[in-house]
């Protein structure tokens, strides 16, 4: 009854909106509430959408509580940065673990500087999850003046176990305490698994000439 009254009052000659019927009009229908509170409330059975639309156009100023069932915190990119502890007692192998990471998938990137002792000639660093045989982000450290730098990245799923960074050298070494770049960064990601192919199908001429196509160059 309230909707019918609003439709009629809006233009004086409005067509009533009837339950279970289709109402057609060439003019905009406006429902105004004269007191504070929602102007329209839709109820439906559990599991059924309360509203259906036939257009994919954007509706200005229409706020949503969730997007595909996810809150804003779930959609945000979250990064966890860990500082690698420097100094300590020199050792041929050093390992650090990263606590308090919430379960989920991450892109992890590390960059460390190793300060060697004695005849320090080579080193390697890698990431590994506890209990897993596979290493992630293996890098052979570049040596210069008794120091070595290593950096790499990889993908980990923290639900599979804690992640460790391990570095091994030809002789004993320390994580350099003076290098602010000695850190490991985990960026939370929601991943869609894909399978790579040995020989991808060639792109068509139309797709190569499309908007946004670029050619990489190097020297």
C-alpha positions in Angstrom: 0.0 0.0 0.0 2.8 2.4 0.8 4.5 1.7 -2.5 1.2 2.3 -4.4 0.7 5.6 -2.6 4.2 6.7 -3.4 3.8 5.9 -7.0 0.6 7.7 -7.3 1.6 10.7 -5.3 4.9 11.2 -7.1 3.2 12.4 -10.3 -0.4 12.5 -9.4 -1.1 9.9 -12.0 1.3 7.1 -11.1 0.6 3.5 -11.9 0.3 1.3 -8.8 3.0 -1.2 -8.2 1.3 -4.5 -7.5 2.8 -7.6 -5.9 3.4 -10.4 -8.4 2.7 -8.1 -11.4 4.9 -6.3 -13.9 4.6 -2.5 -13.8 5.7 -0.4 -16.8 6.3 3.3 -16.8 8.2 5.8 -19.0 9.1 8.0 -16.0 11.4 7.6 -13.0 9.7 6.2 -9.9 10.9 7.7 -6.6 10.1 6.4 -3.2 10.7 9.0 -0.4 10.6 8.3 3.3 9.7 11.4 5.4 11.3 10.0 8.6 14.8 8.7 9.3 15.5 5.1 8.2 15.6 3.0 5.1 13.1 3.9 2.3 12.9 0.3 1.1 13.3 -3.1 2.7 13.4 -6.3 0.6 12.9 -9.8 2.2 13.5 -13.1 0.5 14.1 -16.7 1.3 17.5 -17.8 2.5 19.9 -18.3 -0.4 18.0 -16.1 -2.7 19.1 -12.6 -3.8 16.9 -9.8 -2.5 17.2 -7.9 -5.8 17.8 -8.6 -9.5 18.9 -6.1 -12.1 19.2 -6.4 -15.9 22.0 -3.9 -16.5 25.7 -4.2 -15.7 26.2 -0.4 -15.6 27.8 1.1 -12.5 25.4 2.6 -9.9 26.9 5.7 -8.4 27.0 6.0 -4.5 25.8 2.4 -4.1 27.8 1.0 -1.2 28.2 -2.7 -0.6 29.0 -4.4 2.7 30.9 -7.2 0.9 32.3 -8.1 -2.5 31.7 -11.7 -3.5 31.3 -12.5 0.2 34.6 -10.9 1.2 35.2 -8.0 3.6 37.6 -5.2 2.7 40.2 -6.7 5.0 40.1 -9.9 3.0 40.6 -8.0 -0.3 43.5 -5.8 0.9 47.1 -6.7 0.1 48.9 -7.4 3.3 52.7 -7.4 3.6 54.7 -8.7 6.5 58.4 -7.6 6.7 61.0 -9.3 8.9 64.4 -7.9 9.7 67.1 -10.6 9.6 69.0 -10.5 12.9 72.7 -9.6 12.4 75.8 -10.3 14.4 76.2 -13.2 16.8 78.6 -16.1 16.5 80.1 -16.8 13.1 78.9 -20.1 11.6 79.1 -22.0 8.3 75.3 -22.3 8.2 72.7 -19.9 9.5 69.0 -20.3 9.6 66.1 -17.9 10.6 62.4 -18.7 10.9 59.5 -16.3 10.4 56.8 -16.5 13.2 53.3 -15.3 13.4 52.4 -15.5 9.7 48.6 -16.1 9.3 47.8 -19.2 7.3 47.6 -18.5 3.5 49.6 -18.1 0.3 52.4 -15.6 0.0 54.9 -14.2 -2.4 58.1 -14.1 -0.4 61.2 -12.1 -1.3 64.5 -12.0 0.6 67.6 -9.8 0.3 70.6 -10.5 2.7 74.2 -9.6 3.0 76.7 -12.1 4.5 79.9 -11.0 6.2 82.5 -13.7 5.8 85.5 -14.7 7.9 88.7 -16.4 6.9 88.8 -17.6 3.3 85.2 -16.9 2.5 84.8 -17.7 -1.2 81.2 -18.9 -1.8 77.8 -19.0 -0.3 74.2 -19.9 -1.1 70.8 -19.0 0.3 67.4 -20.5 -0.1 63.9 -20.7 1.5 62.3 -24.0 2.6 59.2 -24.9 4.5 59.7 -27.2 7.5 59.2 -30.8 6.5 59.5 -30.1 2.8 62.3 -31.4 0.5 61.9 -28.7 -2.1 63.8 -25.4 -1.8 62.4 -22.1 -2.9 64.3 -19.1 -4.2 67.8 -20.6 -4.4 70.5 -18.0 -5.0 74.3 -18.3 -5.1 75.6 -15.2 -3.3 77.8 -12.7 -5.1 81.1 -12.2 -3.3 83.1 -9.0 -3.0 85.6 -7.9 -0.4 84.7 -10.5 2.1 80.9 -9.9 1.7 78.3 -11.8 -0.2 74.8 -10.7 -1.2 71.9 -13.0 -2.0 68.3 -12.2 -3.1 65.5 -14.2 -4.6 61.8 -14.9 -4.3 59.2 -17.7 -4.5 55.7 -18.7 -3.5 54.9 -20.4 -0.2 51.7 -21.7 1.5 52.2 -21.1 5.2 49.5 -23.7 6.0 52.1 -26.3 4.9 54.6 -25.4 7.6 56.9 -22.6 8.9 59.2 -21.0 6.4 62.9 -20.7 7.0 65.7 -18.8 5.3 69.0 -20.8 5.3 72.4 -19.6 4.1 75.5 -21.7 3.9 79.1 -20.6 3.2 82.5 -22.0 2.4 83.6 -20.8 5.8 81.9 -19.2 8.8 80.0 -15.9 8.3 77.5 -13.5 9.9 74.4 -11.9 8.7 75.6 -8.3 8.2 74.2 -6.2 11.0 74.9 -2.9 9.2 72.9 -3.6 6.1 69.3 -2.3 6.4 68.4 -4.4 3.3 68.9 -7.7 5.1 65.1 -8.5 5.2 62.5 -10.9 4.2 59.1 -9.7 2.9 55.9 -11.8 2.7 53.1 -10.4 0.6 49.7 -12.2 1.0 48.2 -13.4 -2.3 45.1 -15.2 -3.4 46.4 -17.5 -6.2 44.8 -19.0 -9.2 46.8 -22.0 -10.2 47.8 -22.3 -13.9 49.7 -24.8 -15.9 52.6 -23.6 -18.1 53.1 -25.1 -21.6 56.3 -25.7 -23.4 55.2 -24.0 -26.6 52.3 -21.5 -26.1 50.1 -21.0 -29.1 51.1 -17.9 -31.2 49.0 -14.8 -30.7 46.9 -13.6 -33.6 47.8 -10.5 -35.5 44.7 -8.8 -34.1 45.8 -9.5 -30.5 49.3 -8.3 -31.1 48.1 -5.0 -32.5 45.6 -4.5 -29.7 45.6 -1.7 -27.2 48.3 -2.1 -24.6 50.6 -4.3 -26.7 54.3 -3.6 -26.1 57.6 -5.0 -27.3 60.4 -5.4 -24.8 63.9 -4.3 -25.7 67.3 -4.7 -24.0 71.0 -4.1 -24.3 
